[in-house]
Amino acid sequence: MLAIDLMSRSEKLELAQALWRDLGEGSATVESVSWHGAALDEAQQALCYREIPLRRRRAGDAPVKPS
């Protein structure tokens, strides 16, 4: 078992990068949930029709709460 609490930030980042690299190399695909495509289409359409504002986020910004 990994003692993540004992790892430095640098070690944690290296581990995360290794995990993403390993996950990306696999040939297995993860099937998206059925509603995800529709939600993406709806968001894209709302952006196109300016129904929702597009805002650039910066590090440290609070999470955006849905209205």
KAGIBEL-V624492 format. One record per backbone hydrogen bond with DSSP energy under -1.0 kcal/mol. NH is the residue of the N-H (numbers start at 1). CO is the residue of the C=O. E is the energy in kcal/mol with one decimal. If there is no record, write none. Layout:
# KAGIBEL-V624492
NH;CO;E / NH;CO;E
This chain:
# KAGIBEL-V624492
4;2;-1.1 / 6;3;-1.7 / 7;4;-1.3 / 12;8;-2.3 / 13;9;-2.3 / 14;10;-2.3 / 15;11;-2.3 / 16;12;-2.5 / 17;13;-2.6 / 18;14;-2.2 / 19;15;-2.4 / 20;16;-2.5 / 21;17;-2.5 / 22;18;-2.4 / 23;19;-2.8 / 24;20;-2.4 / 25;21;-1.2 / 36;33;-1.3 / 39;35;-2.1 / 40;36;-2.4 / 41;37;-2.3 / 42;38;-2.4 / 43;39;-2.3 / 44;40;-2.5 / 45;41;-2.4 / 46;42;-2.2 / 47;43;-2.2 / 48;44;-2.4 / 49;45;-2.1 / 50;47;-1.3 / 51;46;-2.8 / 61;58;-2.4
